[in-house]
Amino acid sequence: MSIAAAPEFIVEQYLSGVRVDSFLAKHLRNYTPWRLHRMVMAGLVRIDDQPAKGDDRVFTGQRVRIRLLEPPDKLLDPVDLPLQIAYEDPWLIVVDKQAGLVAHPVGDFQSETLSNALQSYLDSSSGSRGLLRPGIVHRLDRMTSGLIVTTKEHLTHRLLSIDFQNGKLSKSYLALVDGNPPWDTRMIEQPIGQRPGGNSVLMSARHGAINPRPARTRVTVRERLGTHTLVECVLFTGRNHQIRVHLSDIGFPVSGDEYYAAYGQIRKAPRFDGEEPTEERHSLHAAKLGFLHPILRTWLEIRSEPPTDFWPEELRSSRIPATAFEENEVDEFDVESD
């Protein structure tokens, strides 16, 4: 007979004064407030060792304990998929995502996503189904590989999301582009908006783009490879498809890009739901990610080399690593608190 999990949580300052079921819903994200309220009413929740009532509110520093006799009612379907973990601690996981994997369920991709794989991983590591729920802090396009941050609990997700929205991170990508740029470094400062057209999920830096917003990308040549060039792209803004659109706009599109060709041209119309998605990847890899750890208050910098399928077949056999770091290298730096 299995023993029900009985996690205990300390009330954070920003949640002080909320109802006990709403507080628990922040921590137990695979449970709906309705189910948690039902467990409160069933006497399964205690606040500072005293039985909780349905309308009780919790305050900073209080201890809230719940016996999880009921199963989670909004659990992500766990799917056992291979994951390459670049960094992990009790609060977060940085995954080196393979191309072809969607970050979370959307459209035609409802099960075999990164979120589903992480749910399976967290269920195995915690020993309790649904106790933890992965939180995706930012996203990568399906056919882009590389580093993506996910969280295990709500406070880390909240703090990291705020930092990322405020630009308190460093990100750089490696891209293999078609052609040989006549410069070594270039700053692209071209607004990006939605491409005009019906079923358009595509973006554009051209005149006529809908609701354009400022976008800034620094591109540096790392290696010239004949008809292709390896470049490093540092983002100063976070627009959808930003690197792909900017490189397309200046005439050096990402090699293998399904949609964006040179000088803002579109190779084909975006597919509709139900149409078969491409399995051919483009050569874009999230290679370096730096951010302030929201709990440890240290600066983390994680780096990753592009996988083999990043390179066109004609370059794979003669490939010499162009970056100066080891695969999945992690640096930690102490940071003084504000």
Order of alpha helices (4+ residues) and beta strands (2+ residues): beta-alpha-alpha-beta-beta-beta-beta-beta-alpha-beta-beta-alpha-beta-beta-beta-beta-beta-beta-beta-alpha-beta-beta-alpha-beta
